[in-house]
Amino acid sequence: MSIVNAKEMLIEATEGKYAVGAFNITNLAQMAAVVDAAVDKKSPLIIQTSVKPSKFYGRHVMVAIYRALAESAPIPICLHLDHCTDVEYCKACADSGYTNIMIDASKLPFEENIRQTKEVCDHCHALGGISVEGELGTVGGVEDQIKIAEDEAALCNPSQVLEFIERTGVDLFAPAIGTAHGVYKTKNPKVDFDRLGNIAQLVNGNGVKVPLVVHGGTGLPADYVTRLIELGGSKFNVSTELKHSLINKTYSYISEHRDEYDPGKVDAAVKDAIYEVVSNWIDMLGSAGKAI
């Protein structure tokens, strides 16, 4: 039960009108905190890593830690590679044991996006037990040091969605709807709810086939999150908030305990902070108790 891909848990989430958090981690303390929070909340979970920490620690190390934590957990847990633009690295992570892969060819021409996404899908599906996420349109902001200016961010074209899904065989679909990576510059970010609703009807109107992903969860108002779930979003990516919590808690703890040289206590403080963030998100997404 514990080690799974993302597709089945997200089909259940879409049908149940809740969402699963995909929490972007950069170290062991964060990963352990995310798992502990999800276990205590009895929530399905997606752990995700960007390419940079995956390469820094090594994909085999990331998978080994994931398996060690997930195999003893009484909830379904997926390990997701997020926003990878390198087809060969997508394949390598799938070979190593990641259970969900995002190939992000969204900045490329439509036909090339389809070609690269299909290549990753074919590889992962041949291995078995690995789902694949693809994207149309580009999400603004910063993700893993990849910057996209707001005026360059193109929203997903609904008329291309079904063709993209059918030709690639993608399992999860991330449409750009105006959400952004990083911290929103306004309390009321401009999100195209109608676009997501239209896409959800096109893709899943006759039964859930391809769950929809919402990128840029950090900073979205709670009422936005609720509405996006109602419209069909079932995977919410949360990255920046975890990074801020890690850095802010590390800084504050060291500042308050300047004469103390115990890294374990710093890690414990960070773990507690991440646990709280993830617990709050699980409650907001409505996934608590769904792994019973």
Backbone torsions as a table, in degrees:
resi	resn	phi	psi	omega
1	MET	NA	-34.4	-166.6
2	SER	-73.0	-44.2	-175.6
3	ILE	-96.6	109.1	-174.1
4	VAL	-139.3	169.2	168.6
5	ASN	-91.9	-176.7	-172.0
6	ALA	-88.6	-24.0	-166.9
7	LYS	-61.3	-52.4	-174.7
8	GLU	-64.3	-41.7	-179.8
9	MET	-64.9	-31.4	-178.7
10	LEU	-81.9	-28.0	170.8
11	ILE	-62.5	-44.9	177.6
12	GLU	-61.9	-40.3	-179.8
13	ALA	-64.8	-44.1	179.4
14	THR	-61.3	-45.4	179.7
15	GLU	-66.0	-32.8	-178.2
16	GLY	-89.7	0.5	178.4
17	LYS	61.1	42.4	169.3
18	TYR	-135.4	-180.0	180.0
19	ALA	-134.3	159.9	178.0
20	VAL	-109.6	132.9	178.3
21	GLY	-77.3	134.7	174.2
22	ALA	-111.0	101.2	-168.8
23	PHE	-99.7	121.7	-174.6
24	ASN	-84.0	117.3	-176.9
25	ILE	-111.3	155.8	179.3
26	THR	-125.6	-6.0	176.9
27	ASN	-156.6	177.6	-175.4
28	LEU	-65.7	-40.7	-179.0
29	ALA	-60.2	-41.8	177.8
30	GLN	-65.0	-44.8	-178.2
31	MET	-61.7	-44.0	-180.0
32	ALA	-63.5	-39.7	179.6
33	ALA	-65.3	-41.7	179.4
34	VAL	-62.1	-44.6	179.5
35	VAL	-65.2	-45.2	-179.3
36	ASP	-59.6	-43.5	-179.6
37	ALA	-63.1	-44.9	-178.7
38	ALA	-66.3	-39.1	177.7
39	VAL	-63.0	-47.7	-179.1
40	ASP	-63.8	-32.4	179.0
41	LYS	-87.6	-4.7	-176.9
42	LYS	54.9	49.1	-177.0
43	SER	-115.3	140.5	168.0
44	PRO	-61.4	158.1	-170.3
45	LEU	-145.4	141.2	168.6
46	ILE	-119.2	116.2	171.8
47	ILE	-91.3	130.9	178.1
48	GLN	-129.3	148.1	174.8
49	THR	-124.5	141.5	169.2
50	SER	-76.4	172.9	-177.0
51	VAL	-65.5	-41.0	-174.3
52	LYS	-59.2	-53.2	177.7
53	PRO	-67.1	-29.9	176.7
54	SER	-60.9	-41.4	178.9
55	LYS	-77.1	-34.1	-177.8
56	PHE	-63.7	-49.1	179.8
57	TYR	-84.2	-26.4	-174.6
58	GLY	101.1	131.3	-175.5
59	ARG	-62.3	-34.3	179.3
60	HIS	-66.4	-36.2	178.3
61	VAL	-66.6	-45.7	178.7
62	MET	-57.7	-44.6	-179.3
63	VAL	-66.8	-40.1	-179.6
64	ALA	-62.5	-42.7	178.7
65	ILE	-65.8	-44.6	177.8
66	TYR	-55.9	-48.9	-177.6
67	ARG	-65.3	-38.5	179.5
68	ALA	-62.3	-40.0	179.8
69	LEU	-77.8	-40.8	-173.4
70	ALA	-75.1	-35.2	-174.7
71	GLU	-63.2	-26.2	-179.9
72	SER	-99.8	2.5	-177.6
73	ALA	-92.4	139.6	-177.8
74	PRO	-87.6	25.4	-179.5
75	ILE	-131.8	156.6	174.6
76	PRO	-74.6	130.8	-178.4
77	ILE	-132.2	133.2	179.9
78	CYS	-114.3	144.5	173.0
79	LEU	-109.5	118.7	-170.3
80	HIS	-115.9	133.3	171.8
81	LEU	-93.3	122.1	-171.0
82	ASP	-103.4	139.0	171.4
83	HIS	48.4	51.4	175.7
84	CYS	-91.6	125.9	-178.8
85	THR	-98.1	0.8	-175.8
86	ASP	-108.7	109.9	-178.0
87	VAL	-55.8	-43.6	-176.6
88	GLU	-67.9	-34.8	177.9
89	TYR	-72.4	-34.0	173.4
90	CYS	-56.4	-47.5	-179.4
91	LYS	-63.8	-41.7	-178.6
92	ALA	-62.8	-40.8	179.3
93	CYS	-68.4	-36.9	175.2
94	ALA	-62.8	-43.7	178.5
95	ASP	-61.6	-32.0	-176.3
96	SER	-80.3	-19.9	177.6
97	GLY	125.7	4.2	168.9
98	TYR	-60.6	144.6	-175.9
99	THR	-107.5	-4.0	171.9
100	ASN	-147.4	134.9	-175.7
101	ILE	-125.0	131.6	170.8
102	MET	-106.5	114.5	169.9
103	ILE	-92.8	117.7	-177.8
104	ASP	-106.3	92.5	175.4
105	ALA	-108.6	26.0	-171.2
106	SER	-68.8	-21.8	179.9
107	LYS	-85.7	-4.4	-179.1
108	LEU	-92.1	164.0	175.0
109	PRO	-56.2	152.7	-174.6
110	PHE	-50.3	-49.6	-177.6
111	GLU	-64.4	-37.1	178.8
112	GLU	-72.2	-35.4	174.6
113	ASN	-58.9	-46.8	178.5
114	ILE	-61.0	-45.7	-176.9
115	ARG	-61.1	-48.1	-177.7
116	GLN	-68.5	-41.8	-179.8
117	THR	-63.3	-41.8	178.3
118	LYS	-64.4	-38.5	179.6
119	GLU	-61.4	-42.7	178.4
120	VAL	-69.2	-42.2	177.9
121	CYS	-58.9	-46.4	-178.9
122	ASP	-59.9	-42.2	-179.5
123	HIS	-65.7	-48.8	-176.7
124	CYS	-66.8	-40.6	-179.6
125	HIS	-69.3	-31.3	176.4
126	ALA	-67.0	-35.4	177.1
127	LEU	-68.8	-37.0	-179.6
128	GLY	88.3	142.1	175.4
129	GLY	76.9	13.0	-179.5
130	ILE	-126.3	125.6	176.8
131	SER	-98.9	160.7	-174.2
132	VAL	-130.0	138.4	177.6
133	GLU	-111.4	134.3	175.7
134	GLY	-124.6	165.6	-174.3
135	GLU	-137.2	142.6	170.2
136	LEU	-122.4	136.6	-171.7
137	GLY	83.4	168.2	-179.4
138	THR	-122.6	137.8	-179.3
139	VAL	-88.6	129.1	-178.4
140	GLY	-70.3	170.0	176.3
141	GLY	99.2	-149.7	-176.1
142	VAL	-129.8	131.2	174.7
143	GLU	-140.2	118.1	178.1
144	ASP	53.2	44.8	176.7
145	GLN	69.0	12.8	175.0
146	ILE	-99.1	115.3	-174.9
147	LYS	-101.1	136.6	175.1
148	ILE	-132.5	115.6	-179.7
149	ALA	-66.9	149.4	-177.2
150	GLU	-57.7	-37.4	-177.3
151	ASP	-76.3	-7.0	177.3
152	GLU	-98.8	-13.5	-175.3
153	ALA	-73.6	115.9	-179.1
154	ALA	-99.8	131.4	179.3
155	LEU	-75.1	156.4	-179.9
156	CYS	-63.9	135.1	176.9
157	ASN	-88.6	109.8	-176.7
158	PRO	-57.7	-28.3	-178.0
159	SER	-69.0	-14.7	-179.7
160	GLN	-99.5	-8.4	-169.0
161	VAL	-64.0	-53.3	-176.3
162	LEU	-63.1	-39.6	177.7
163	GLU	-62.5	-43.2	180.0
164	PHE	-60.6	-48.0	-177.6
165	ILE	-65.4	-45.0	-176.9
166	GLU	-67.4	-40.0	-176.4
167	ARG	-79.1	-25.8	-178.6
168	THR	-92.8	-31.1	-173.4
169	GLY	77.1	21.2	-176.1
170	VAL	-64.9	147.0	-176.7
171	ASP	-91.9	-33.9	179.5
172	LEU	-128.2	147.0	-176.2
173	PHE	-128.9	128.0	-179.9
174	ALA	-110.4	100.8	177.1
175	PRO	-88.9	134.4	175.8
176	ALA	-73.4	119.8	-176.1
177	ILE	-125.8	11.4	178.1
178	GLY	109.5	-8.0	173.2
179	THR	-71.2	162.6	-173.7
180	ALA	-140.2	150.0	172.3
181	HIS	-76.1	153.1	178.5
182	GLY	90.0	-152.8	-177.4
183	VAL	-103.4	129.1	178.7
184	TYR	-67.4	143.6	-177.6
185	LYS	-86.3	-5.1	-178.8
186	THR	-139.3	155.3	177.5
187	LYS	-74.2	-17.2	-178.7
188	ASN	-125.4	72.1	-178.7
189	PRO	-59.9	149.4	-178.0
190	LYS	-85.2	102.5	-179.2
191	VAL	-115.8	133.3	-177.3
192	ASP	-89.1	84.6	-178.7
193	PHE	-62.5	-41.6	-178.0
194	ASP	-60.2	-37.3	179.6
195	ARG	-62.4	-44.9	178.8
196	LEU	-63.4	-43.2	179.6
197	GLY	-61.1	-41.1	179.0
198	ASN	-65.4	-42.1	179.6
199	ILE	-65.7	-41.6	178.7
200	ALA	-60.3	-40.0	179.1
201	GLN	-67.1	-40.9	178.6
202	LEU	-62.3	-45.1	-171.8
203	VAL	-84.5	-44.3	-170.1
204	ASN	-121.7	15.4	-176.8
205	GLY	-64.7	-25.6	-179.9
206	ASN	-111.9	33.7	-176.9
207	GLY	115.4	141.5	-173.8
208	VAL	-72.9	119.7	179.4
209	LYS	-116.2	-43.3	-177.5
210	VAL	-132.3	102.0	179.7
211	PRO	-59.1	150.8	-176.5
212	LEU	-104.5	144.6	-173.9
213	VAL	-112.7	138.7	174.4
214	VAL	-111.7	116.1	176.1
215	HIS	-90.6	158.8	176.1
216	GLY	75.6	47.7	-177.7
217	GLY	-71.8	-34.6	-176.4
218	THR	-55.8	125.9	175.0
219	GLY	88.7	-6.8	177.2
220	LEU	-68.0	131.5	176.1
221	PRO	-59.8	150.6	-176.4
222	ALA	-58.2	-36.5	-179.3
223	ASP	-70.6	-29.5	174.1
224	TYR	-64.6	-45.3	-179.3
225	VAL	-59.6	-47.2	179.8
226	THR	-58.9	-44.0	-178.7
227	ARG	-67.8	-40.3	179.4
228	LEU	-64.0	-36.1	176.2
229	ILE	-67.2	-44.4	178.9
230	GLU	-59.3	-32.6	-178.3
231	LEU	-83.1	-9.1	175.2
232	GLY	125.7	-0.9	176.5
233	GLY	-72.0	127.4	-176.5
234	SER	-125.3	-7.8	174.5
235	LYS	-128.0	120.8	-179.8
236	PHE	-113.7	121.1	179.3
237	ASN	-86.0	127.6	179.0
238	VAL	-126.8	113.2	-175.7
239	SER	-126.4	-59.4	-172.5
240	THR	-58.5	-39.8	-177.8
241	GLU	-62.6	-36.6	178.1
242	LEU	-70.6	-37.8	177.5
243	LYS	-64.4	-44.5	178.7
244	HIS	-62.4	-41.7	-179.8
245	SER	-62.7	-42.1	179.2
246	LEU	-61.7	-50.2	-175.6
247	ILE	-70.1	-43.8	-178.8
248	ASN	-64.8	-42.4	-179.5
249	LYS	-69.8	-38.6	176.3
250	THR	-60.1	-46.9	-178.8
251	TYR	-63.6	-47.1	-176.6
252	SER	-66.9	-39.5	-179.3
253	TYR	-65.5	-46.7	-179.9
254	ILE	-63.9	-38.9	179.3
255	SER	-63.3	-37.2	-177.7
256	GLU	-84.5	-14.4	-178.3
257	HIS	-131.2	54.9	-170.9
258	ARG	-65.1	-22.6	-179.8
259	ASP	-94.1	6.3	-176.4
260	GLU	-104.7	133.7	-179.3
261	TYR	-126.3	68.7	-178.5
262	ASP	-131.3	93.4	-178.0
263	PRO	-56.7	-30.3	-179.8
264	GLY	-61.2	-35.8	178.8
265	LYS	-70.9	-33.9	175.6
266	VAL	-64.7	-45.8	179.3
267	ASP	-60.7	-40.7	-179.7
268	ALA	-63.9	-40.7	178.7
269	ALA	-65.4	-42.0	177.4
270	VAL	-63.6	-43.0	-179.4
271	LYS	-60.0	-42.7	178.2
272	ASP	-62.7	-40.4	-179.3
273	ALA	-66.6	-43.8	179.1
274	ILE	-65.8	-40.5	178.4
275	TYR	-55.7	-43.9	-179.0
276	GLU	-65.6	-43.9	179.2
277	VAL	-60.4	-48.1	-177.2
278	VAL	-65.8	-40.7	178.7
279	SER	-60.1	-42.2	179.2
280	ASN	-64.1	-40.5	178.9
281	TRP	-65.9	-41.3	179.0
282	ILE	-59.5	-42.8	177.2
283	ASP	-62.4	-44.0	-177.7
284	MET	-66.1	-36.3	-178.5
285	LEU	-79.8	-13.0	177.9
286	GLY	78.1	18.2	-176.4
287	SER	-93.2	-5.0	179.3
288	ALA	-61.5	133.9	179.4
289	GLY	81.4	-2.2	-175.9
290	LYS	-83.9	-7.5	179.3
291	ALA	-101.0	12.0	-179.3
292	ILE	-71.1	NA	NA
